[in-house]
């Protein structure tokens, strides 16, 4: 289907070395996009899969806890690939502790990566793409990765819940400002997926059972389950979709 074809596009995916980011990068490559992976760890495994799909792969090093990292990542990606058409803000971290014991360090570390860097990546990306074409022509797609905790409070993850709630608000704000400039800003809210971020939950037998009992689909999501949503929001099929957060949750929110 031409409206889902990403041929000729380049996507920058943060945190693409493993888990959800890796799955999204592979899905976008499967739809025809070249990939730039940005993060602290090597994304060599992702690169092999992208190359296997016949697409170009570039890698840039970035620690999104550092203030200068977002702008530098966009600049390095443009240098490597020529231009960037799609930005996927997937990189994120989590800290767990009772709210009464939560430290300022655990608050700041999560907020810096999960929301501050997301805004400044979006800003740097928008500055890059707004120089191409007249206002109103779709030429940039931003996909932010939110969470079920964008809708719910959760427990023992104060900074993570706050940051992911911020992602949905930021997505709407930027959509309002940039839709007329030819940039679509949307988000995906993954449900409970089997990744390194949820390893502690899955190893807790009681908590794991509680979570599975709430998911109508009856199982944790596989990272590849996000691929279709990511391709849709990156492709021309979603050109009139602005400011939405799409849950991919096995029915969690419908329960």
Secondary structure in CASP SS format (residue, H / E / C, confidence):
PFRMAT SS
TARGET T0000
AUTHOR 0000-0000-0000
METHOD secondary structure of the structure
MODEL  1
X C 1.00
X H 1.00
X H 1.00
X H 1.00
X C 1.00
X C 1.00
X C 1.00
X C 1.00
X C 1.00
X E 1.00
X E 1.00
X E 1.00
X E 1.00
X E 1.00
X C 1.00
X C 1.00
X C 1.00
X C 1.00
X H 1.00
X H 1.00
X H 1.00
X H 1.00
X H 1.00
X H 1.00
X H 1.00
X H 1.00
X H 1.00
X H 1.00
X H 1.00
X H 1.00
X C 1.00
X C 1.00
X C 1.00
X E 1.00
X E 1.00
X E 1.00
X E 1.00
X E 1.00
X E 1.00
X C 1.00
X C 1.00
X C 1.00
X C 1.00
X H 1.00
X H 1.00
X H 1.00
X H 1.00
X H 1.00
X H 1.00
X H 1.00
X H 1.00
X H 1.00
X C 1.00
X C 1.00
X C 1.00
X C 1.00
X E 1.00
X E 1.00
X E 1.00
X E 1.00
X E 1.00
X C 1.00
X C 1.00
X C 1.00
X C 1.00
X C 1.00
X C 1.00
X C 1.00
X H 1.00
X H 1.00
X H 1.00
X H 1.00
X H 1.00
X H 1.00
X H 1.00
X H 1.00
X H 1.00
X H 1.00
X H 1.00
X H 1.00
X H 1.00
X C 1.00
X C 1.00
X C 1.00
X C 1.00
X E 1.00
X E 1.00
X E 1.00
X E 1.00
X C 1.00
X C 1.00
X C 1.00
X C 1.00
X C 1.00
X C 1.00
X C 1.00
X C 1.00
X C 1.00
X H 1.00
X H 1.00
X H 1.00
X C 1.00
X C 1.00
X H 1.00
X H 1.00
X H 1.00
X H 1.00
X H 1.00
X H 1.00
X H 1.00
X H 1.00
X H 1.00
X H 1.00
X H 1.00
X H 1.00
X H 1.00
X H 1.00
X H 1.00
X H 1.00
X H 1.00
X H 1.00
X H 1.00
X H 1.00
X H 1.00
X H 1.00
X H 1.00
X H 1.00
X H 1.00
X H 1.00
X C 1.00
X C 1.00
X C 1.00
X C 1.00
X C 1.00
X C 1.00
X C 1.00
X C 1.00
X C 1.00
X C 1.00
X E 1.00
X E 1.00
X E 1.00
X E 1.00
X E 1.00
X E 1.00
X C 1.00
X C 1.00
X H 1.00
X H 1.00
X H 1.00
X C 1.00
X C 1.00
X C 1.00
X C 1.00
X C 1.00
X C 1.00
X C 1.00
X H 1.00
X H 1.00
X H 1.00
X H 1.00
X H 1.00
X H 1.00
X H 1.00
X H 1.00
X H 1.00
X H 1.00
X H 1.00
X H 1.00
X H 1.00
X H 1.00
X H 1.00
X H 1.00
X H 1.00
X H 1.00
X H 1.00
X H 1.00
X H 1.00
X H 1.00
X H 1.00
X H 1.00
X C 1.00
X E 1.00
X E 1.00
X E 1.00
X E 1.00
X E 1.00
X E 1.00
X E 1.00
X E 1.00
X C 1.00
X C 1.00
X E 1.00
X C 1.00
X C 1.00
X H 1.00
X H 1.00
X H 1.00
X H 1.00
X H 1.00
X H 1.00
X H 1.00
X H 1.00
X C 1.00
X H 1.00
X H 1.00
X H 1.00
X H 1.00
X H 1.00
X H 1.00
X H 1.00
X H 1.00
X H 1.00
X H 1.00
X C 1.00
X C 1.00
X C 1.00
X C 1.00
X C 1.00
X C 1.00
X E 1.00
X C 1.00
X H 1.00
X H 1.00
X H 1.00
X H 1.00
X H 1.00
X H 1.00
X H 1.00
X H 1.00
X H 1.00
X H 1.00
X H 1.00
X H 1.00
X C 1.00
X H 1.00
X H 1.00
X H 1.00
X C 1.00
X C 1.00
X C 1.00
X C 1.00
X C 1.00
X C 1.00
X E 1.00
X E 1.00
X E 1.00
X E 1.00
X C 1.00
X C 1.00
X C 1.00
X H 1.00
X H 1.00
X H 1.00
X C 1.00
END
